Amino acid sequence: MTLPLVALEAGPIRATLEQAGLPEPVATSAQGLILFVLAFLAVWVVGRAVVLPLVSRALDSREVDRHAQVPLVKITRFGVLFVAVAIAFGFAGFGNFLVSMAGIAAAGALAIGLAMQNVISNFVSGVFIYTDKPFKIGDWIEWDDHSGVVEDISLRVTRVRTFDNELLTVPNSALTESVVKNPTDADRLRLKFVFGIGYGDDIQQATDVIVEEAERHPDILDDPAPTVRLTELGDSDVGLQSRFWIADPGRADFVRIRGEYVTAVKRRFDEEGIDIPYPVRTLEGGLELAEPAGITQPLE
């Protein structure tokens, strides 16, 4: 709004204040303050009543997770506050003051930006995590030498609970700059385990046992069907790799199902007489004992 229009609207207010006995400079300042408050409240109320619900509905329509909506709504609320202050300054006729404050704010923002590069980097990385959705709360993820279940995602850090019940507070930039493995992203997960059998054992018999125990386990999928491949010829064993699928993967299910399955195969191997050899090392050569010099004869 232009200053002449502001002055036109401000006339009755200033006149009323002057009639109340206030000096003209005080009345002018009070008029600007009243206009500032009225404009701020008007924009703020409209923003809270219209803009915020529209943003929330837009996030819901895009199926943004609830935990991701919280910081985005906070940013929108801050934006409404900033716009309300800016419009209120202009409406109250504080144009020169607003320009001065903008220059000071720009210089301050530059200084703060240089001092907070890591914070800004983590903030931007948090935005990428919200938009790209490489993982969500409750997912089991692995990166570098760490793994755990995601408990919280904010715009600066992600909190991950390890399987030893330790809480890791991870800067978001550390996750966006690393390769993050999310085994629970799809609705099923393939697991692999290598069983070692002796060179004298029947490979087909062992393969049948491995497949039968996979088909027998209630949490291992029949489609895709379990498979076995000979993958290793070790020093003391023949490696048969079992590949099987589980549904709705989670860390607890993954560990439990694999443990139950391996135990069942080991039990069947024992019943079928199939050996699971352990490494054997053979030492060759002889030992020579030499009589050390200087040893005296025993006394008689």
Beta strands, then each sheet from edge to edge (+ up, - down):
strand 1: 140-143
strand 2: 146-153
strand 3: 157-161
strand 4: 167-171
strand 5: 180-181
strand 6: 188-197
strand 7: 227-233
strand 8: 238-247
sheet 1: 4+ 3- 2+ 1- 5+
sheet 2: 6+ 8- 7+
end
